[in-house]
Each structure stands twice: as C-alpha cells, then as structure tokens.
Amino acid sequence: MGRMTEAVKHLLIINVIMFFATQLYGDQMYQWMSLWFPKNPNFEWWQVVTHMFMHGSLMHIVFNMYALWAFGTPLERIWGRNKFLFFYFSAGLGSAALHTGVNYFLFTEGINALEGAGIAKTQILDILANGQYSPGWYNVASKGTIDSMLTAFNTPAVGASGAIYGVLVAFAFMYSEAKLMLIFLPVPIKAKYFVPLLIASDLIFGISNVNTGVAHFAHIGGALIGFVMMWYWKKNQFKNNRWD
C-alpha cells in the first residue's frame, strides 16, 4: 500500500476529528449529525452526508479507518483523488438510501398494523415524536413488528461502513487474487471470495432481523452501489481512468 494517499488521509483526519468532537459534545453531536429516520423530528437533510463521519465507539472508528487506509489507498493510487472521492461518497449515499428504504418498510408495516387495529396514524406519530410508545401496541401487533417500527424511528445510523463496503467491493474487482483474513476466521481468503462472504453475512443477519446493533442493510447498500459502479466502469472500459 505504501504512503497514504491524499483523499484517504483527509477523510481519516475528518473522521478522527469528528470522533473526538463527539466525546466533548456527545448527545448534541449525535442529534445533529447522525442519520435519523425522515419522520423523526431530529432528521435534517445534511445528515445523509454527515453520518458518514460519525462513529459510535473506538473500535467502530478503528476498524473503519483501518479498512479505509488498507483498501482505499491502492484504489486512490490508481484512480486519482477525485474519482476515489466520487466513488466513496456515492457508496455512502447508496448505503443511506437502502438503510432508509428498509426502515420505511419496517416503519410502515408497524403503522399499518396499528391502524388496522383502529389507532389513528396521527396519534401514533405524535406519541413517537415525543420519544414514547404505548405498551398497548403490543396487544394488537406482534412484538417483532412493533420493535422494528420503534427501532426504525428512534435509532440513528452512524459510521463510514457503507462507503467502506463500496471500497471493499472495488478492491475485490481490482485485486481479486489478493488474500485477506477475517478476524474470527484467521485463514487467508482471496478478495473475490472474502468480500462476497462478508456481504452474505450482512444479508443473512439483515433478513433474519437479528438485533446485532449493526445497520446490515446500510452495508449492503454501499456494497451494491460499489458493485454497480465497478460493473459499469468495467463494461465501459472506464475502470482505470484517472480523475486527478
């Protein structure tokens, strides 16, 4: 990988600054900069970008920044700064879009169940906007449906992981034979197998709706946009063109 490239370096610096800022102004920073569900009173339009620079814990930012350096550096070296940044933020926005879309589905499913039981939508939204819920909701809809609705509404997304997953997909396209290792599976695996395995695990956890505290569909969204862009660039002989 060699010396850190300029865009990767500046992204890393901004992420680290934002992380330490959240240690000083925690709740306020998370309220302003995290990506909230659009119907949540905390939602603001800029959060679709700012959430990429927010992280929930030290290990969260360490893993993401390591991946940014390890996999982003060789890509920027080939593509140039502007093309890498375009790819990185496109993957991040795709991540936000799929994450929000899945949350809309889960939220709407809960709303429809409650409306079907005769509870007015305006009443439900008023209760949620005040950071509350009604225990009676669990009597008219399944626990999973209500929990998913509440999580979609109340839990903001943070982290560069979606953009990083796009970078991982691009790395697998460009360096398919490179051998990588999972922390919990210390066996070298070629990038062309490693990255799909990682994405498949997110898909399994996401579909099964296991509460791991990880936005699995945000990862998949970033990976999907990364794949589409790499496929298009490869098809159009555009993959190796530099944008300096």
N, C-alpha and C positions, 0 to 999 in steps of 0.2 A: 504493500500500500504506500509506503514511503511517507513523504511530508504531507501534512494535512492540507487539503485544498481550501481556497478562499471561502466559497459559499458554505461548505461544511463547517469551517471554523467559525464563521459569523453566526450560523444557525445554532451551533453549540454554545457560543457565548451568550446569545439572547436567551436560550433555554435556561442556562445556568443562572443568569441574572433574574429571570422571572421566578425561578425556583426559590432563590434566596429572598426575593421580594415577598413571596407568599409566606415565608417564615416570619416576616415582620408584620404583614398586613393580611394574615390568613383568610378569615371569613370574607372580608371585603373584596379581596383579590379573586377568590373563587366565585363570588357572586357576580362580579363584573366580567371576568374573563373566561369562565368555563362555558361550555355549550349546553344551554338549558333547552328543554322542550319548548317549542314555539308558543304554546298556550300558557306556559308558566310566566308569571309576572316578572321574573328575573331575566327573561330572554331579551337579548339585544342582537342586532344584525351582525355586529363585528365579531361576535363570539364564534362564528363559523371559521374564523382565522385564528383568533387569539387562543382558543382552546388547545391549539397545536403546540403552544409554548408553556402550557401548564402541566404540572405533574403532581401526583398525589402522595408520593413518598420518595425517599432517597433511592431505593432500589429501582423504582419506576424510571426515574430520570437516568440513573446509571446504565441500566440495560438499553434504554432507547438511545442515549448518546453514544454508547459503545457501538451499537448497530449502525447509527448514522455515520460514525467515523469509519468503521470497518468496511461497510458496504457502499456508502456514499462516496468515499474518496476515489476509488477506482472508476466509478461512473462519471464523476465530475471531471476527472482527468481526461477521459475520452470525449465526453460531450461538451465540455466547457461550462462556465458558471451559469449562464442564462438558461441554457437547455436543462441543466440539472435542477435549477430552481423552479422552472416551469413544470417539470415532471413532479418534483417533490410536493409543490402546493396543489397541483391537480389531484394527486393521490390523496392528499389530506382533505380536500374538498369532497372528493368522492366518498371518502370514509365518513365524513359528516353527513352526507346526503343519505347513504344507506342506513346509517345508525338512526337518523331522524325518521326515515321512512318506516323502519321496523318499529320504532317507538309509536309512530302514528297508528300503525296496525294494532299494536297491543293496547294502546290507549282507547282507540275506537271500539275494540272488542269489549273492553270493560264498560264503556259508556253505553253501548247498545244493550248489554246485559242488564244494566241498572235501569235504563229507560224502559226495557221490556217488562220490568217489574213495577212500572208506574212512577218512577222517580224522575223528576224533571231535570233535563240536562243543565239548565241554568243553575239549579240548586246544587248539582254535583260540582260544577265548575267553581261556584262561589266557595264551597267547602274546601276544594283542592287549592284554590288561590290563597286561602288563609293558612295553608300548611297543615290542614287537618284531613280527617276522613271519618266516615261513620261506621262504627262496628256492625251496624245493621246490614251494611252492604254484603257482608259475608253470609248473611242468611238467604240472599236472593241470587247470588252468583258464586261460582267456585272460588276457593281460596287462591288458586293459581291465576285466575282471570283478574281478580281484584289486586293481588300482589303485583302482577305485571303492569297493570294500569298505574298503580301508585309509583312503582319504580320508574316507569317511563316518564311520568310527570315530574317527579321530585329529584331524580338523580342526574346531575350534570355529567357531561363527558369531558375528560381532560386527557392530554397526552399527545405526543407525536407519533404514537404507534401506527395509526392509519397510514400516514405518509411513509413511515419506516417500512411497512408491509409492501407498499408500492415499490420502494427501493429494493427490497429483498427479491421481489419478482423480477425487476430489471436486472439485478445481479445474476439471478438464475438464467436469464436469457443470454446475458453477455459472457458469463463464466460458468457454464453448465457443468463442467467437469471438476470445478473447484470442490474440495472436500471440507465439509463443515460438521460441527458436532452440537447436538442438543445437550444442555446441562444435565438433564435427567437420563440421557442415553448417550454415554461417552464413547460412541462408536462413529468413526468418520463416515459421513454420508455425502454423496455428490449433491451439489446445489440443485440440480434438476430433480432430485428426489426429496431433498431436505425441505425446500420451500413448499411444494405441494403437501407434504406431510404436515407441516406447521399449519397451513391454511385449512386442511381437512380437519385437524383437531379443533380449530376455532368453529368450523361449521357444525361439527358434532355437538360441541358444548352449546353453541348458539341455538340450534334447532331443539335440543333437549331442554333448553331454558334452565340450565343449571346455574344457580347463583354463585358465580366464582368471583364476583366483583370486577370482572373484566368485560369490556364492551366488545364482544366477539364479532358482532356484525360491523363494527367500525373497522376492525382489522380486515375483514373480508371485503369491505367497500374499497379500502385503499389498495388491496391486492388486486381487486377486479379492475379498477381504473388503470393500475400499473400494467396489468396483462393486456388490456385493450390498447393502450398506448404503444406498448412494445410490439404487439402484433401488427398494428397499423404501420408503425415506423419500419418494421422489418419488411412488410409487404411492399412498402413504397420506397425501399432502398434508402431509408431516412435515418436508420438507427445510429449510424456512426458519424453523421454530420454534426459539426460543432456549432454552437451558438456562443461566441465569446462576448 
